[in-house]
Amino acid sequence: MDHYDSQQTNDYMQPEEDWDRDLLLDPAWEKQQRKTFTAWCNSHLRKAGTQIENIEEDFRDGLKLMLLLEVISGERLAKPERGKMRVHKISNVNKALDFIASKGVKLVSIGAEEIVDGNVKMTLGMIWTIILRFAIQDISVEETSAKEGLLLWCQRKTAPYKNVNIQNFHISWKDGLGFCALIHRHRPELIDYGKLRKDDPLTNLNTAFDVAEKYLDIPKMLDAEDIVGTARPDEKAIMTYVSSFYHAFSGAQKAETAANRICKVLAVNQENEQLMEDYEKLASDLLEWIRRTIPWLENRAPENTMHAMQQKLEDFRDYRRLHKPPKVQEKCQLEINFNTLQTKLRLSNRPAFMPSEGRMVSDINNAWGCLEQAEKGYEEWLLNEIRRLERLDHLAEKFRQKASIHEAWTDGKEAMLRQKDYETATLSEIKALLKKHEAFESDLAAHQDRVEQIAAIAQELNELDYYDSPSVNARCQKICDQWDNLGALTQKRREALERTEKLLETIDQLYLEYAKRAAPFNNWMEGAMEDLQDTFIVHTIEEIQGLTTAHEQFKATLPDADKERLAILGIHNEVSKIVQTYHVNMAGTNPYTTITPQEINGKWDHVRQLVPRRDQALTEEHARQQHNERLRKQFGAQANVIGPWIQTKMEEIGRISIEMHGTLEDQLNHLRQYEKSIVNYKPKIDQLEGDHQLIQEALIFDNKHTNYTMEHIRVGWEQLLTTIARTINEVENQILTRDAKGISQEQMNEFRASFNHFDRKKTGMMDTDDFRACLISMGYNMGEAEFARIMSIVDPNRLGVVTFQAFIDFMSRETADTDTADQVMASFKILAGDKNYITVDELRRELPPDQAEYCIARMAPYTGPDAVPGALDYMSFSTALYGESDL
């Protein structure tokens, strides 16, 4: 080596035998070096699209020599001379030798003339110097370098293998097991090491060389026969060959590191995409449930019976208890997932997630508001329908009672009015018939009010859309027609009696007086019986007290009524006495009325029996109303406590979200404890729900003891749970931002102090003007365009407000580290090497299957002049990964 090795080369290479003398003594070594150095040079020259055939001839003009140095160093040399003359060739070779010298290598006894003249010894010496400098010198293993480092690396990698003992770079490699062990250590799937035999070196060497050329991109630099056929293989050839293995496997390790970086970025992207898909599905499912539920709540088809409406009310309660609460939780979880996704995207410097049209959080909130509006309207409709059906049942029963009483009274009246008895009657009989007719007319007039009441009730049933209105109308029409007919018949009979009145002169005034007093008294008793049997509906204790008072007033009139009854019976007794005294032929009956004393006594006894029944009904209703009043007071007492408690908690959460103290973890723990205390309050809400159900089952529709309704309590409770969950999520996102951006607690406190100072309305959000003032106070000098750009970052949804999370994201983003993108692209550069593309096989070999396919789907085909089948443009992936503006 004293002819051409530099002083620096001697520093990192062990003293070895003179290269010139070795070459002269063993021509086989020269052959091995020619073959090895030629293959090594071609492994680099092929990257520039060329190669050499004869090492001493192809470097004579210096062009390929300069190109080789440019490829292996990655630097540009001086422009070569293109002339064919000797002086041009010497100039090119000198430029190459000067470049080698500039790398700290001192060449001895190697001149440009020898290279131009094709001196084999000098040419091989020069190539060996290049190999030492660029392929071996930089090898470093455990504080050893160059030859010792390469030898130590080989020993470390082959130590576990049987029959392999690497001590040098000549005879230790003759059996081929060392080459096979290196390959198996790094790529065990390529060689079945257990089948190799130490006594078959040719097979071992050929296996190693063929596998390295096919799978590791290491050209075949020696033939197995060259090594086996010499007692001591050339050390420089073996070192050159082994260094190719070192660089191949060292590059694979770098590629693995680069692949890991890419996998990390791809994993984040895949996780974010999964979160987006989950949000879209959850939002779609929730909106679909709302879409299906609202028509059910808006269905106002009335039912004909109270039982059917009660069933609808029970279905509505099941919806409130069983179906809606899980959807409330889904809505809250959807908002939390959306905020978490946006935070992760901001931390990854990715654009904000914009859900599909109609699936924004605001769209879901609007749909939820429509659902609650429909729910409120449906509940009001249900209660109104129950009241309406209750009123209808009461009116229908009242109509039937009055109609039955009237029909019973009219029974036989038409036949009576059609009688011709006055034609053969005596004078006294005529007068009696006339008086009787007058009494009938009085009775008829008394029944006029009942007929009008029957018509009015039928009209009200029609107006309230009573399901059996046709039969009611038919019965009412029949009564009215009969009433008109009775009026006409009554008028006709009166005219007939008046025509014959002149023929009749006697009349029994006592019978007449009896008839006149008995008829109204009888009518009063029928009215009393009707009132005592009338059903009643009350909703308050005051109403039942009013009915009780009226009933007591009625009972106070009974003594006077009894006197009137006795007076009427006295008239009848007087008639009987006169008949017996004067033997008047009266046929035993009162000609002026059909009301008998027995009938009056019977009805009077019936009235006396109905009075205590009425007393009992009123007493039972009074007890029921007292029970209802207790339910109202019980519900009111609890609601008046829970309602203000919810309002107080909402105000406390508002203050906590603005006036947070301590570290974010302390704040998060405090909020979670606060949330736990709120959740522990749920049994009181459930107890209030139970009281409310009892009130609804008792058909209580108002409560003067509280202004809170169960709907108010439910809405307040749901808002309280949503608010505390949202506040916890905001603090969790702030922790994510702080950890990702490296923000200190002092900076977080400063951000919070600035935000609270400019949050003048104390709503936990700054409006546009407050945010502009905050930026100006922090030293930002910006125009409208710059401010609009900042607003697009902190308020991507254009709500006109800036949350604290968006504020700290913006402040941290201003100093965000952008090294991640550079590292990813550098990693792709390592995979690509000196090429302008990455092959599909390279990606699938270096990346996990799912992430490799993720890259392939997003990379465009490479169509450059050096493209090969399956080539992909890795720059297109940077656009898909970070966007046009990031890289």
Number of C-alpha atoms within 10 A of each C-alpha: 19 14 15 22 21 18 14 14 20 13 10 17 15 11 9 8 10 11 17 15 10 14 16 12 11 12 11 18 22 19 16 22 25 22 20 24 23 20 23 21 21 20 20 18 21 13 14 15 9 13 18 16 11 11 19 21 16 16 21 24 27 26 18 21 20 23 19 25 22 18 16 16 12 10 9 12 15 10 10 18 18 12 10 9 10 14 14 16 24 22 18 27 28 18 21 25 23 15 19 19 13 10 11 13 20 18 22 14 13 19 17 20 17 18 25 23 16 17 16 16 19 21 24 20 22 21 19 20 22 20 20 23 18 16 19 26 19 14 18 16 15 8 7 15 19 23 22 19 20 23 20 20 20 24 18 13 16 23 15 12 17 12 14 20 16 19 13 17 23 18 18 16 24 26 23 27 29 26 24 27 24 23 24 19 16 14 13 13 10 16 17 10 18 8 7 16 14 15 10 12 20 19 17 23 25 19 19 24 24 14 18 21 13 11 10 18 13 20 18 21 24 22 16 21 13 16 26 18 13 14 10 16 21 24 17 20 26 23 22 22 23 21 22 22 20 18 15 15 18 13 15 17 13 14 22 18 15 22 23 17 19 22 19 13 17 18 14 15 17 14 14 19 14 12 16 19 13 15 21 18 13 17 24 16 14 21 20 11 12 19 15 11 16 19 12 13 19 15 11 13 6 15 15 15 15 17 12 13 18 17 11 14 19 13 12 18 14 12 13 12 12 11 12 13 13 11 15 16 13 16 21 17 17 20 22 19 17 20 19 19 21 20 24 20 17 19 18 18 17 16 13 16 18 13 15 10 7 13 19 18 16 13 14 20 15 12 18 19 12 15 19 16 14 19 19 13 14 20 15 12 17 18 18 13 19 22 15 16 23 15 15 23 16 15 18 19 13 20 22 14 16 18 21 12 15 17 14 11 13 17 10 10 15 16 11 13 19 12 10 11 12 19 11 9 15 15 18 19 21 26 27 27 24 26 24 21 21 19 24 21 16 15 20 18 12 15 17 12 11 16 18 12 16 23 20 14 20 23 16 14 22 17 10 14 15 21 16 12 17 11 10 23 16 12 17 21 14 13 19 16 12 16 19 12 13 18 16 12 18 22 14 13 20 16 13 15 20 14 10 16 18 11 14 18 13 14 19 18 13 18 23 23 16 25 29 21 17 27 21 15 18 20 14 14 18 17 14 18 19 17 14 19 16 14 13 13 11 14 17 18 17 12 14 21 17 12 15 17 12 12 17 13 11 13 13 11 10 13 10 10 16 12 11 15 19 14 15 21 19 14 19 21 14 15 18 19 12 14 14 11 9 8 10 11 10 14 7 9 13 22 23 27 23 15 15 17 18 10 12 19 15 12 17 21 11 14 19 14 13 18 19 12 13 18 14 12 14 18 15 12 18 21 14 17 22 14 14 21 20 12 19 22 16 15 25 22 14 17 23 15 10 20 19 13 13 17 15 12 16 19 12 12 19 17 14 16 20 19 13 18 12 9 15 18 13 12 18 19 13 15 21 16 12 15 18 11 11 16 11 10 11 12 10 13 17 11 13 21 17 13 19 20 14 16 19 13 12 15 14 18 13 13 18 10 15 15 12 18 16 17 10 12 20 14 11 18 21 14 14 20 17 18 17 21 18 17 19 20 18 22 20 19 22 21 19 16 21 20 11 14 17 13 15 12 13 10 15 17 16 12 16 18 15 15 24 19 14 19 21 13 12 16 14 19 23 24 17 16 11 19 20 17 12 18 14 12 12 9 8 12 10 13 8 8 9 11 17 12 11 15 21 12 20 21 19 16 15 11 10 14 19 23 18 23 19 23 20 21 22 17 15 19 17 9 9 15 11 13 8 14 18 12 14 21 19 14 21 23 19 20 24 19 13 12 14 18 24 26 22 16 11 15 21 16 13 18 19 14 11 12 18 21 14 13 22 19 10 16 20 15 18 21 14 11 7 11 17 13 10 13 21 25 21 24 19 17 19 19 15 12 20 15 14 10 6 13 13
